[in-house]
Amino acid sequence: MEQMEPSLELIFNTKKKAERHNATKPLVEVRNYVNPMNDYRVAWRGSDDQIAKSQQVPLTPLSAPRVALWVPLEFLEHSFPNSSTFIKAALKLTNEVVQATWTRNGPRVDDPTMYTGVLGTAMLCFKSFLVTNSAPDLVLASEIVDTCCAAAPTHPDNVTFLRGHAGIYAMGAVTAKFRNDPIRRDFFLQHFNRIAERRVLSMGPADEGAGLPCELLNGRVGFLYAALFINRFVGDETVPWSITGPIVDAVLASGRAHATDKSPLMFPWRSRRFWGASHGLAGVIQILLHFPLKEPDHRDIKGTLRYMMANRYYRGNYRVSVEDSRGDRLVHWCHGAPGITMALATAIRTYPHDTDIREAAEAAADVVWERGLLRRVGLCHGISGNAYTFLALYRSLQQKRDLFRARQFAGFVLKRAKHLLATGEMHGGDHRHSLFEGLGGAACAFFDVARPALSFFPGFEIMAPA
């Protein structure tokens, strides 16, 4: 059975839909489309008694209402594009991104970094190579990285994967590894190790005035992610624990130095104590969980996660920061439930017996499903980034519902984004073809929903071992 397409009128009539959904609590801002898509339902073949018994599942206060809807099995398979369609769309969009960010500009690079610069195009080509095994995509990624490396001295000396030189050198080492070029690999690793030698990375809290913040986009864990990325694709301990260990210790020491009576860890950035993935607790915890930690470290991380879980908003979303005074507004990877859900998904694998963490992750994913169809397409604060919420949960729990939801979000972008951008109903971002703000993020999500075993959110997640 083919799923009927919702009309644009249904999508855009946000105010009336929101009022019908909750007449006493309309949305404060129209940051998202009301989700018109059917959620995952199980096709039952049992008796009426079995079906009735299955519906007797208690609802938690934060869980979305369940609707007893029994649908043909075909609905589960054909309500979104299949993997082949997603890959074809990803390749077509990747070509558009390459033309816009690389081919038309020639060798001139204004921004050589991952977040909004041309290094994001190299990551997209690398994603294409992982999925399709296309050698030309790997060669193109390597060529872009080489040009970014040449431009790096003219760019601010940031040490992180997403906004700094560490990302350039990490991408260079990885692409050289896959091209069986040990000379180029060692060249980039030497540059990376020069960053690793900087004393500022491992300064303790007493020296923090002269040191780095700990957050992901501009701070220490952004460098640690680059080390994890190299170790995943080049080889374990390529960046050894003797380098990363002191930085991990410095991050934990800083978090404890700024702890509150409610949270064992806290990481201020620009006079605010953020919770989310880009600048706050979720970003730091997500990266730390990939390193060997001691029992007191795990205790403090779990205590911090439970602090956030206990202080989420009534509707299930998470705060932007401790100081947040604007209320429940943002459902983005950078701020709000999506990025925090991804960190909780990693915690599920680390702490498989802590059922409250799993329940919190699933409740937060429900928030993203309800409110995460944003009016932008990129990874940082767009629909494509929010699709990774469900991919992260799928890798941890292997539940079909989560993969279904990820493909529904990606399918929405595939079917509607170009039209919505053309009509002005969706914001194209300040960098229309970039990875984190634009169409590059959509292509990245298409590749990953097609091959979830290979999926990872660039700069935040590490691809699972084969």
C-alpha positions as a Markdown table, in Angstrom:
| # | Residue | x | y | z |
|---|---|---|---|---|
| 1 | Met | 0.0 | 0.0 | 0.0 |
| 2 | Glu | 1.5 | 3.3 | -1.0 |
| 3 | Gln | 1.4 | 6.1 | 1.7 |
| 4 | Met | -0.5 | 9.2 | 0.7 |
| 5 | Glu | 1.5 | 12.3 | 0.4 |
| 6 | Pro | 0.4 | 15.1 | 2.8 |
| 7 | Ser | -0.5 | 18.3 | 1.1 |
| 8 | Leu | 1.7 | 21.4 | 1.5 |
| 9 | Glu | -1.4 | 23.1 | 3.1 |
| 10 | Leu | -1.2 | 20.5 | 5.9 |
| 11 | Ile | 2.5 | 21.1 | 6.4 |
| 12 | Phe | 2.4 | 24.9 | 6.4 |
| 13 | Asn | -0.8 | 25.4 | 8.5 |
| 14 | Thr | 1.3 | 25.2 | 11.6 |
| 15 | Lys | -0.7 | 27.5 | 13.8 |
| 16 | Lys | -4.0 | 25.7 | 13.4 |
| 17 | Lys | -2.3 | 22.3 | 13.8 |
| 18 | Ala | -0.5 | 23.3 | 16.9 |
| 19 | Glu | -3.7 | 24.7 | 18.5 |
| 20 | Arg | -5.5 | 21.4 | 17.7 |
| 21 | His | -2.6 | 19.5 | 19.2 |
| 22 | Asn | -2.5 | 21.5 | 22.4 |
| 23 | Ala | -5.0 | 24.3 | 22.7 |
| 24 | Thr | -3.5 | 25.6 | 25.9 |
| 25 | Lys | 0.2 | 25.5 | 24.9 |
| 26 | Pro | 0.7 | 26.7 | 21.3 |
| 27 | Leu | 4.2 | 26.8 | 20.0 |
| 28 | Val | 5.9 | 30.0 | 20.8 |
| 29 | Glu | 7.8 | 30.2 | 17.5 |
| 30 | Val | 7.3 | 28.5 | 14.1 |
| 31 | Arg | 10.7 | 27.0 | 14.0 |
| 32 | Asn | 9.5 | 23.6 | 12.7 |
| 33 | Tyr | 6.8 | 22.0 | 10.6 |
| 34 | Val | 4.2 | 20.0 | 12.4 |
| 35 | Asn | 5.1 | 16.5 | 11.7 |
| 36 | Pro | 2.5 | 15.2 | 9.2 |
| 37 | Met | 4.1 | 11.7 | 8.8 |
| 38 | Asn | 2.9 | 8.4 | 10.1 |
| 39 | Asp | 5.1 | 6.9 | 12.9 |
| 40 | Tyr | 6.3 | 3.3 | 12.9 |
| 41 | Arg | 3.6 | 0.8 | 13.7 |
| 42 | Val | 4.0 | -3.0 | 14.0 |
| 43 | Ala | 2.0 | -5.1 | 11.6 |
| 44 | Trp | 0.3 | -7.8 | 13.7 |
| 45 | Arg | -0.6 | -11.3 | 12.6 |
| 46 | Gly | -1.8 | -12.5 | 16.0 |
| 47 | Ser | -5.3 | -13.0 | 17.3 |
| 48 | Asp | -7.5 | -10.1 | 18.5 |
| 49 | Asp | -6.7 | -11.1 | 22.1 |
| 50 | Gln | -2.9 | -10.8 | 21.5 |
| 51 | Ile | -3.4 | -7.4 | 19.9 |
| 52 | Ala | -5.5 | -6.2 | 22.8 |
| 53 | Lys | -2.9 | -7.4 | 25.3 |
| 54 | Ser | -0.2 | -5.6 | 23.4 |
| 55 | Gln | -1.9 | -2.3 | 23.8 |
| 56 | Gln | -1.9 | -2.5 | 27.6 |
| 57 | Val | 1.5 | -0.8 | 27.8 |
| 58 | Pro | 1.8 | 2.0 | 30.4 |
| 59 | Leu | 2.7 | 5.4 | 29.2 |
| 60 | Thr | 5.4 | 7.4 | 30.9 |
| 61 | Pro | 4.7 | 11.1 | 31.6 |
| 62 | Leu | 7.0 | 12.2 | 28.8 |
| 63 | Ser | 6.1 | 9.7 | 26.1 |
| 64 | Ala | 4.1 | 10.6 | 23.1 |
| 65 | Pro | 0.5 | 9.4 | 22.9 |
| 66 | Arg | 0.3 | 6.0 | 21.2 |
| 67 | Val | -2.4 | 5.3 | 18.6 |
| 68 | Ala | -3.7 | 1.8 | 18.1 |
| 69 | Leu | -3.2 | 1.6 | 14.4 |
| 70 | Trp | -2.6 | -1.8 | 12.6 |
| 71 | Val | -1.4 | -1.4 | 9.1 |
| 72 | Pro | -0.4 | -3.7 | 6.3 |
| 73 | Leu | 3.2 | -4.8 | 6.3 |
| 74 | Glu | 3.7 | -3.0 | 3.0 |
| 75 | Phe | 3.4 | 0.3 | 4.8 |
| 76 | Leu | 6.5 | -0.4 | 6.8 |
| 77 | Glu | 8.6 | -1.0 | 3.7 |
| 78 | His | 7.4 | 1.5 | 1.2 |
| 79 | Ser | 6.4 | 4.7 | 3.1 |
| 80 | Phe | 9.8 | 6.2 | 2.3 |
| 81 | Pro | 12.4 | 5.9 | -0.5 |
| 82 | Asn | 14.4 | 2.7 | -0.5 |
| 83 | Ser | 18.2 | 2.6 | 0.1 |
| 84 | Ser | 19.0 | 2.7 | -3.6 |
| 85 | Thr | 16.9 | 5.9 | -4.1 |
| 86 | Phe | 18.6 | 7.5 | -1.1 |
| 87 | Ile | 22.1 | 6.7 | -2.5 |
| 88 | Lys | 21.2 | 8.0 | -6.0 |
| 89 | Ala | 19.9 | 11.2 | -4.4 |
| 90 | Ala | 23.0 | 11.5 | -2.3 |
| 91 | Leu | 25.3 | 11.2 | -5.2 |
| 92 | Lys | 23.4 | 13.7 | -7.3 |
| 93 | Leu | 23.4 | 16.2 | -4.4 |
| 94 | Thr | 27.0 | 15.6 | -3.6 |
| 95 | Asn | 27.8 | 16.5 | -7.3 |
| 96 | Glu | 25.9 | 19.8 | -6.8 |
| 97 | Val | 27.8 | 20.5 | -3.6 |
| 98 | Val | 31.1 | 19.8 | -5.2 |
| 99 | Gln | 30.3 | 22.1 | -8.1 |
| 100 | Ala | 29.2 | 24.9 | -5.8 |
| 101 | Thr | 32.0 | 24.7 | -3.2 |
| 102 | Trp | 34.9 | 23.4 | -5.1 |
| 103 | Thr | 34.8 | 23.2 | -8.9 |
| 104 | Arg | 33.6 | 26.8 | -9.5 |
| 105 | Asn | 36.1 | 28.3 | -7.1 |
| 106 | Gly | 39.2 | 26.5 | -8.4 |
| 107 | Pro | 42.1 | 26.2 | -6.0 |
| 108 | Arg | 41.1 | 29.2 | -4.0 |
| 109 | Val | 39.8 | 28.4 | -0.5 |
| 110 | Asp | 38.3 | 31.0 | 1.8 |
| 111 | Asp | 37.3 | 28.6 | 4.6 |
| 112 | Pro | 39.3 | 25.4 | 4.8 |
| 113 | Thr | 37.4 | 24.0 | 7.8 |
| 114 | Met | 34.7 | 21.4 | 8.2 |
| 115 | Tyr | 31.7 | 23.3 | 9.7 |
| 116 | Thr | 30.9 | 25.7 | 6.9 |
| 117 | Gly | 34.0 | 25.4 | 4.7 |
| 118 | Val | 35.2 | 23.3 | 1.9 |
| 119 | Leu | 36.6 | 20.6 | 4.2 |
| 120 | Gly | 33.0 | 19.6 | 4.7 |
| 121 | Thr | 32.9 | 18.8 | 1.0 |
| 122 | Ala | 35.9 | 16.5 | 1.5 |
| 123 | Met | 34.0 | 14.7 | 4.3 |
| 124 | Leu | 31.0 | 14.3 | 2.0 |
| 125 | Cys | 33.2 | 12.8 | -0.7 |
| 126 | Phe | 34.7 | 10.5 | 1.9 |
| 127 | Lys | 31.2 | 9.4 | 3.0 |
| 128 | Ser | 30.4 | 8.6 | -0.6 |
| 129 | Phe | 33.6 | 6.5 | -0.9 |
| 130 | Leu | 32.6 | 4.5 | 2.3 |
| 131 | Val | 29.2 | 3.8 | 0.9 |
| 132 | Thr | 30.0 | 3.2 | -2.9 |
| 133 | Asn | 33.7 | 2.3 | -2.8 |
| 134 | Ser | 34.2 | 4.9 | -5.6 |
| 135 | Ala | 38.0 | 5.6 | -6.0 |
| 136 | Pro | 37.3 | 9.0 | -7.7 |
| 137 | Asp | 35.4 | 10.2 | -4.7 |
| 138 | Leu | 38.4 | 9.3 | -2.4 |
| 139 | Val | 40.8 | 11.0 | -4.8 |
| 140 | Leu | 38.6 | 14.1 | -4.8 |
| 141 | Ala | 38.4 | 14.2 | -1.0 |
| 142 | Ser | 42.2 | 13.9 | -0.9 |
| 143 | Glu | 42.7 | 16.8 | -3.4 |
| 144 | Ile | 40.3 | 19.0 | -1.4 |
| 145 | Val | 42.2 | 18.2 | 1.9 |
| 146 | Asp | 45.5 | 19.1 | 0.3 |
| 147 | Thr | 44.2 | 22.5 | -0.7 |
| 148 | Cys | 42.7 | 23.0 | 2.7 |
| 149 | Cys | 46.1 | 22.2 | 4.2 |
| 150 | Ala | 47.8 | 24.8 | 2.0 |
| 151 | Ala | 45.2 | 27.4 | 3.1 |
| 152 | Ala | 45.4 | 26.5 | 6.8 |
| 153 | Pro | 48.1 | 29.1 | 7.8 |
| 154 | Thr | 45.7 | 31.9 | 6.7 |
| 155 | His | 42.9 | 30.6 | 8.9 |
| 156 | Pro | 42.5 | 31.2 | 12.7 |
| 157 | Asp | 44.5 | 28.7 | 14.6 |
| 158 | Asn | 41.7 | 26.6 | 16.1 |
| 159 | Val | 42.6 | 23.1 | 17.3 |
| 160 | Thr | 39.3 | 21.3 | 16.8 |
| 161 | Phe | 38.0 | 18.9 | 14.2 |
| 162 | Leu | 35.0 | 21.0 | 13.0 |
| 163 | Arg | 36.5 | 24.5 | 13.1 |
| 164 | Gly | 40.2 | 24.1 | 13.1 |
| 165 | His | 43.4 | 22.7 | 11.8 |
| 166 | Ala | 43.1 | 19.3 | 13.6 |
| 167 | Gly | 40.2 | 18.4 | 11.3 |
| 168 | Ile | 42.3 | 19.2 | 8.2 |
| 169 | Tyr | 45.2 | 17.0 | 9.3 |
| 170 | Ala | 42.9 | 14.2 | 10.5 |
| 171 | Met | 41.1 | 14.1 | 7.2 |
| 172 | Gly | 44.4 | 14.2 | 5.4 |
| 173 | Ala | 45.8 | 11.2 | 7.4 |
| 174 | Val | 42.7 | 9.2 | 6.8 |
| 175 | Thr | 42.3 | 9.8 | 3.1 |
| 176 | Ala | 46.0 | 9.0 | 2.7 |
| 177 | Lys | 45.6 | 5.8 | 4.6 |
| 178 | Phe | 42.8 | 4.6 | 2.3 |
| 179 | Arg | 44.8 | 5.6 | -0.8 |
| 180 | Asn | 47.8 | 3.5 | 0.5 |
| 181 | Asp | 50.0 | 6.5 | 0.6 |
| 182 | Pro | 52.2 | 6.3 | 3.8 |
| 183 | Ile | 54.2 | 9.3 | 2.9 |
| 184 | Arg | 51.2 | 11.6 | 2.8 |
| 185 | Arg | 49.7 | 9.9 | 5.8 |
| 186 | Asp | 52.8 | 10.5 | 7.9 |
| 187 | Phe | 53.0 | 14.1 | 6.6 |
| 188 | Phe | 49.5 | 14.9 | 8.0 |
| 189 | Leu | 50.2 | 12.9 | 11.2 |
| 190 | Gln | 53.3 | 15.0 | 11.9 |
| 191 | His | 51.2 | 18.2 | 11.5 |
| 192 | Phe | 48.6 | 16.7 | 13.8 |
| 193 | Asn | 51.2 | 15.8 | 16.4 |
| 194 | Arg | 52.5 | 19.4 | 16.5 |
| 195 | Ile | 49.0 | 20.5 | 17.6 |
| 196 | Ala | 48.9 | 17.7 | 20.2 |
| 197 | Glu | 52.2 | 18.9 | 21.7 |
| 198 | Arg | 50.6 | 22.2 | 22.7 |
| 199 | Arg | 50.7 | 22.6 | 26.5 |
| 200 | Val | 47.4 | 24.5 | 26.4 |
| 201 | Leu | 45.4 | 21.3 | 25.6 |
| 202 | Ser | 46.3 | 19.6 | 28.9 |
| 203 | Met | 46.3 | 22.6 | 31.2 |
| 204 | Gly | 44.4 | 22.1 | 34.5 |
| 205 | Pro | 41.7 | 24.3 | 35.9 |
| 206 | Ala | 44.2 | 26.4 | 37.7 |
| 207 | Asp | 45.6 | 27.5 | 34.3 |
| 208 | Glu | 42.3 | 27.7 | 32.6 |
| 209 | Gly | 42.4 | 31.5 | 32.1 |
| 210 | Ala | 45.3 | 30.9 | 29.6 |
| 211 | Gly | 43.9 | 27.6 | 28.3 |
| 212 | Leu | 41.1 | 26.3 | 26.1 |
| 213 | Pro | 37.4 | 25.7 | 26.8 |
| 214 | Cys | 36.4 | 22.1 | 26.9 |
| 215 | Glu | 33.5 | 22.2 | 24.4 |
| 216 | Leu | 33.3 | 20.5 | 21.1 |
| 217 | Leu | 33.3 | 23.2 | 18.4 |
| 218 | Asn | 36.2 | 25.3 | 19.8 |
| 219 | Gly | 37.7 | 23.4 | 22.7 |
| 220 | Arg | 39.6 | 20.4 | 23.9 |
| 221 | Val | 37.1 | 17.7 | 23.1 |
| 222 | Gly | 37.0 | 19.0 | 19.5 |
| 223 | Phe | 40.6 | 18.0 | 19.4 |
| 224 | Leu | 39.9 | 14.7 | 21.1 |
| 225 | Tyr | 37.4 | 13.8 | 18.4 |
| 226 | Ala | 40.0 | 14.4 | 15.8 |
| 227 | Ala | 42.2 | 11.9 | 17.6 |
| 228 | Leu | 39.4 | 9.3 | 17.8 |
| 229 | Phe | 38.7 | 9.8 | 14.0 |
| 230 | Ile | 42.3 | 9.1 | 13.2 |
| 231 | Asn | 42.4 | 6.0 | 15.4 |
| 232 | Arg | 39.2 | 4.7 | 14.0 |
| 233 | Phe | 40.3 | 4.8 | 10.3 |
| 234 | Val | 44.1 | 4.8 | 10.4 |
| 235 | Gly | 44.6 | 2.4 | 13.3 |
| 236 | Asp | 44.2 | 2.0 | 17.1 |
| 237 | Glu | 46.7 | 4.1 | 19.1 |
| 238 | Thr | 47.9 | 6.0 | 16.0 |
| 239 | Val | 47.3 | 8.9 | 18.4 |
| 240 | Pro | 48.3 | 7.2 | 21.6 |
| 241 | Trp | 46.8 | 7.4 | 25.1 |
| 242 | Ser | 50.0 | 9.1 | 26.2 |
| 243 | Ile | 48.7 | 12.1 | 24.2 |
| 244 | Thr | 45.0 | 11.9 | 24.7 |
| 245 | Gly | 45.0 | 10.8 | 28.3 |
| 246 | Pro | 46.3 | 14.1 | 29.9 |
| 247 | Ile | 43.7 | 16.0 | 27.8 |
| 248 | Val | 40.9 | 13.7 | 29.1 |
| 249 | Asp | 42.2 | 14.2 | 32.6 |
| 250 | Ala | 42.3 | 18.0 | 32.1 |
| 251 | Val | 38.7 | 18.0 | 30.8 |
| 252 | Leu | 37.4 | 16.0 | 33.8 |
| 253 | Ala | 39.3 | 18.2 | 36.2 |
| 254 | Ser | 37.8 | 21.3 | 34.6 |
| 255 | Gly | 34.3 | 19.8 | 34.8 |
| 256 | Arg | 34.8 | 19.1 | 38.5 |
| 257 | Ala | 36.2 | 22.5 | 39.3 |
| 258 | His | 33.0 | 24.1 | 37.9 |
| 259 | Ala | 30.6 | 21.5 | 39.3 |
| 260 | Thr | 27.4 | 22.5 | 41.2 |
| 261 | Asp | 25.6 | 20.9 | 44.1 |
| 262 | Lys | 23.3 | 19.3 | 41.5 |
| 263 | Ser | 25.7 | 18.3 | 38.7 |
| 264 | Pro | 29.1 | 16.6 | 39.3 |
| 265 | Leu | 30.5 | 18.1 | 36.0 |
| 266 | Met | 30.0 | 21.5 | 34.4 |
| 267 | Phe | 31.8 | 23.3 | 31.5 |
| 268 | Pro | 31.3 | 27.0 | 31.1 |
| 269 | Trp | 31.8 | 28.7 | 27.7 |
| 270 | Arg | 31.5 | 32.4 | 27.3 |
| 271 | Ser | 30.0 | 32.9 | 30.7 |
| 272 | Arg | 27.2 | 30.4 | 30.2 |
| 273 | Arg | 26.9 | 26.7 | 31.2 |
| 274 | Phe | 25.5 | 25.0 | 28.1 |
| 275 | Trp | 23.9 | 21.6 | 28.0 |
| 276 | Gly | 23.9 | 20.7 | 24.3 |
| 277 | Ala | 26.2 | 19.0 | 21.8 |
| 278 | Ser | 28.1 | 22.0 | 20.3 |
| 279 | His | 29.1 | 23.9 | 23.4 |
| 280 | Gly | 28.0 | 22.0 | 26.4 |
| 281 | Leu | 27.6 | 18.9 | 28.5 |
| 282 | Ala | 26.3 | 16.5 | 25.9 |
| 283 | Gly | 29.2 | 17.3 | 23.5 |
| 284 | Val | 31.9 | 16.7 | 26.2 |
| 285 | Ile | 30.3 | 13.6 | 27.6 |
| 286 | Gln | 29.8 | 12.1 | 24.1 |
| 287 | Ile | 33.5 | 12.3 | 23.4 |
| 288 | Leu | 34.7 | 11.3 | 26.9 |
| 289 | Leu | 32.7 | 8.0 | 26.7 |
| 290 | His | 35.0 | 6.8 | 23.9 |
| 291 | Phe | 38.1 | 6.8 | 26.2 |
| 292 | Pro | 39.1 | 4.5 | 29.0 |
| 293 | Leu | 37.8 | 6.1 | 32.2 |
| 294 | Lys | 38.1 | 5.3 | 35.9 |
| 295 | Glu | 35.1 | 4.4 | 38.0 |
| 296 | Pro | 34.9 | 7.9 | 39.6 |
| 297 | Asp | 34.8 | 9.3 | 36.1 |
| 298 | His | 31.9 | 7.1 | 35.1 |
| 299 | Arg | 30.1 | 8.0 | 38.3 |
| 300 | Asp | 30.4 | 11.7 | 37.6 |
| 301 | Ile | 29.3 | 11.3 | 34.0 |
| 302 | Lys | 26.2 | 9.3 | 35.0 |
| 303 | Gly | 25.4 | 11.8 | 37.7 |
| 304 | Thr | 25.6 | 14.7 | 35.2 |
| 305 | Leu | 23.4 | 12.9 | 32.7 |
| 306 | Arg | 20.8 | 12.3 | 35.5 |
| 307 | Tyr | 21.0 | 15.9 | 36.4 |
| 308 | Met | 20.0 | 16.9 | 32.9 |
| 309 | Met | 17.3 | 14.2 | 32.8 |
| 310 | Ala | 15.8 | 15.4 | 36.0 |
| 311 | Asn | 15.7 | 19.0 | 34.9 |
| 312 | Arg | 14.4 | 18.7 | 31.4 |
| 313 | Tyr | 11.3 | 20.7 | 30.4 |
| 314 | Tyr | 7.8 | 19.5 | 31.0 |
| 315 | Arg | 7.3 | 18.6 | 27.3 |
| 316 | Gly | 10.5 | 16.5 | 27.4 |
| 317 | Asn | 13.0 | 18.8 | 25.6 |
| 318 | Tyr | 16.3 | 19.8 | 27.2 |
| 319 | Arg | 17.5 | 23.3 | 28.3 |
| 320 | Val | 20.0 | 25.3 | 26.2 |
| 321 | Ser | 22.0 | 26.2 | 29.3 |
| 322 | Val | 21.7 | 26.6 | 33.1 |
| 323 | Glu | 21.2 | 30.3 | 32.5 |
| 324 | Asp | 18.6 | 29.8 | 29.8 |
| 325 | Ser | 15.7 | 32.3 | 30.2 |
| 326 | Arg | 14.0 | 31.9 | 26.8 |
| 327 | Gly | 12.3 | 28.6 | 27.5 |
| 328 | Asp | 11.6 | 25.5 | 25.5 |
| 329 | Arg | 12.4 | 26.7 | 22.0 |
| 330 | Leu | 15.3 | 24.8 | 20.4 |
| 331 | Val | 15.2 | 21.2 | 19.1 |
| 332 | His | 18.5 | 21.2 | 17.3 |
| 333 | Trp | 21.7 | 19.1 | 17.3 |
| 334 | Cys | 23.6 | 22.0 | 18.7 |
| 335 | His | 21.0 | 22.9 | 21.5 |
| 336 | Gly | 18.2 | 20.7 | 22.8 |
| 337 | Ala | 17.0 | 17.1 | 22.6 |
| 338 | Pro | 18.7 | 15.9 | 19.4 |
| 339 | Gly | 22.4 | 16.2 | 20.4 |
| 340 | Ile | 21.6 | 15.1 | 24.0 |
| 341 | Thr | 19.8 | 12.0 | 22.7 |
| 342 | Met | 22.9 | 11.1 | 20.7 |
| 343 | Ala | 25.0 | 11.4 | 23.8 |
| 344 | Leu | 22.5 | 9.3 | 25.7 |
| 345 | Ala | 22.6 | 6.7 | 22.9 |
| 346 | Thr | 26.3 | 6.3 | 23.4 |
| 347 | Ala | 25.7 | 6.1 | 27.2 |
| 348 | Ile | 23.3 | 3.2 | 26.6 |
| 349 | Arg | 26.2 | 1.2 | 25.1 |
| 350 | Thr | 28.5 | 2.1 | 28.0 |
| 351 | Tyr | 25.9 | 1.6 | 30.7 |
| 352 | Pro | 23.6 | -1.1 | 29.3 |
| 353 | His | 22.0 | -1.9 | 32.7 |
| 354 | Asp | 21.0 | 1.7 | 33.5 |
| 355 | Thr | 17.4 | 1.5 | 32.2 |
| 356 | Asp | 16.7 | 5.1 | 33.1 |
| 357 | Ile | 19.2 | 6.3 | 30.6 |
| 358 | Arg | 17.6 | 4.2 | 27.9 |
| 359 | Glu | 14.1 | 5.5 | 28.8 |
| 360 | Ala | 15.3 | 9.1 | 28.8 |
| 361 | Ala | 16.9 | 8.6 | 25.3 |
| 362 | Glu | 13.7 | 7.2 | 23.9 |
| 363 | Ala | 11.6 | 10.0 | 25.4 |
| 364 | Ala | 13.9 | 12.6 | 24.0 |
| 365 | Ala | 13.7 | 11.0 | 20.6 |
| 366 | Asp | 9.9 | 11.3 | 20.8 |
| 367 | Val | 10.4 | 15.0 | 21.2 |
| 368 | Val | 12.6 | 15.1 | 18.1 |
| 369 | Trp | 10.0 | 13.1 | 16.1 |
| 370 | Glu | 7.3 | 15.6 | 17.2 |
| 371 | Arg | 9.1 | 18.9 | 16.8 |
| 372 | Gly | 12.3 | 18.1 | 14.9 |
| 373 | Leu | 11.1 | 18.8 | 11.3 |
| 374 | Leu | 13.0 | 22.1 | 11.3 |
| 375 | Arg | 12.8 | 24.8 | 8.6 |
| 376 | Arg | 16.5 | 24.3 | 7.7 |
| 377 | Val | 18.3 | 21.3 | 6.1 |
| 378 | Gly | 21.8 | 21.2 | 7.6 |
| 379 | Leu | 23.4 | 19.1 | 10.3 |
| 380 | Cys | 23.7 | 21.7 | 13.1 |
| 381 | His | 20.2 | 23.1 | 13.2 |
| 382 | Gly | 18.3 | 21.4 | 10.4 |
| 383 | Ile | 16.2 | 18.3 | 9.6 |
| 384 | Ser | 19.2 | 16.4 | 8.3 |
| 385 | Gly | 21.0 | 16.7 | 11.7 |
| 386 | Asn | 17.9 | 15.6 | 13.6 |
| 387 | Ala | 17.7 | 12.4 | 11.5 |
| 388 | Tyr | 20.9 | 11.3 | 13.2 |
| 389 | Thr | 19.1 | 11.3 | 16.5 |
| 390 | Phe | 17.2 | 8.2 | 15.3 |
| 391 | Leu | 20.3 | 6.6 | 13.6 |
| 392 | Ala | 22.2 | 6.9 | 16.9 |
| 393 | Leu | 19.4 | 5.2 | 18.8 |
| 394 | Tyr | 19.1 | 2.5 | 16.1 |
| 395 | Arg | 22.8 | 1.6 | 16.4 |
| 396 | Ser | 22.5 | 1.3 | 20.2 |
| 397 | Leu | 19.1 | -0.5 | 20.4 |
| 398 | Gln | 18.6 | -2.1 | 17.0 |
| 399 | Gln | 14.9 | -1.1 | 17.0 |
| 400 | Lys | 13.3 | -0.8 | 13.6 |
| 401 | Arg | 11.2 | 2.1 | 14.7 |
| 402 | Asp | 14.3 | 4.3 | 15.0 |
| 403 | Leu | 15.6 | 3.5 | 11.6 |
| 404 | Phe | 12.1 | 4.1 | 10.2 |
| 405 | Arg | 12.0 | 7.5 | 11.8 |
| 406 | Ala | 15.5 | 8.4 | 10.5 |
| 407 | Arg | 14.4 | 7.5 | 6.9 |
| 408 | Gln | 11.1 | 9.4 | 7.3 |
| 409 | Phe | 13.1 | 12.6 | 8.2 |
| 410 | Ala | 15.5 | 12.0 | 5.3 |
| 411 | Gly | 12.6 | 11.2 | 3.0 |
| 412 | Phe | 10.9 | 14.5 | 3.9 |
| 413 | Val | 14.1 | 16.4 | 2.9 |
| 414 | Leu | 14.4 | 14.3 | -0.3 |
| 415 | Lys | 10.9 | 14.9 | -1.4 |
| 416 | Arg | 10.3 | 18.5 | -0.2 |
| 417 | Ala | 13.4 | 20.5 | 0.6 |
| 418 | Lys | 14.2 | 21.8 | -2.9 |
| 419 | His | 10.6 | 23.0 | -3.3 |
| 420 | Leu | 10.4 | 24.5 | 0.1 |
| 421 | Leu | 13.8 | 26.3 | -0.4 |
| 422 | Ala | 12.7 | 27.6 | -3.7 |
| 423 | Thr | 9.4 | 29.0 | -2.3 |
| 424 | Gly | 11.1 | 30.5 | 0.8 |
| 425 | Glu | 9.2 | 28.2 | 3.2 |
| 426 | Met | 12.6 | 26.8 | 4.3 |
| 427 | His | 15.7 | 28.8 | 5.1 |
| 428 | Gly | 18.7 | 27.9 | 3.0 |
| 429 | Gly | 21.3 | 28.9 | 5.6 |
| 430 | Asp | 24.1 | 31.4 | 5.3 |
| 431 | His | 26.2 | 28.8 | 3.6 |
| 432 | Arg | 23.7 | 27.0 | 1.4 |
| 433 | His | 25.9 | 24.0 | 0.3 |
| 434 | Ser | 27.9 | 23.6 | 3.5 |
| 435 | Leu | 27.9 | 20.4 | 5.6 |
| 436 | Phe | 26.6 | 21.9 | 8.8 |
| 437 | Glu | 24.3 | 24.6 | 7.6 |
| 438 | Gly | 23.2 | 23.5 | 4.1 |
| 439 | Leu | 22.6 | 20.9 | 1.5 |
| 440 | Gly | 25.9 | 19.1 | 2.2 |
| 441 | Gly | 24.3 | 17.9 | 5.4 |
| 442 | Ala | 21.3 | 16.6 | 3.5 |
| 443 | Ala | 23.5 | 14.5 | 1.2 |
| 444 | Cys | 25.4 | 13.2 | 4.2 |
| 445 | Ala | 22.2 | 12.1 | 5.9 |
| 446 | Phe | 21.0 | 10.4 | 2.7 |
| 447 | Phe | 24.2 | 8.3 | 2.6 |
| 448 | Asp | 23.8 | 7.3 | 6.2 |
| 449 | Val | 20.1 | 6.4 | 6.3 |
| 450 | Ala | 20.9 | 4.2 | 3.3 |
| 451 | Arg | 23.8 | 2.4 | 5.1 |
| 452 | Pro | 23.1 | 2.8 | 8.8 |
| 453 | Ala | 25.9 | 0.4 | 9.7 |
| 454 | Leu | 28.4 | 3.0 | 8.3 |
| 455 | Ser | 26.7 | 6.0 | 9.7 |
| 456 | Phe | 28.2 | 8.6 | 12.0 |
| 457 | Phe | 27.5 | 12.3 | 12.6 |
| 458 | Pro | 30.7 | 14.1 | 11.4 |
| 459 | Gly | 32.7 | 15.6 | 14.2 |
| 460 | Phe | 30.5 | 14.1 | 17.0 |
| 461 | Glu | 30.1 | 10.3 | 16.5 |
| 462 | Ile | 32.6 | 7.6 | 15.5 |
| 463 | Met | 31.6 | 5.0 | 13.0 |
| 464 | Ala | 31.1 | 1.6 | 14.6 |
| 465 | Pro | 33.7 | -1.2 | 14.0 |
| 466 | Ala | 32.9 | -3.5 | 11.1 |
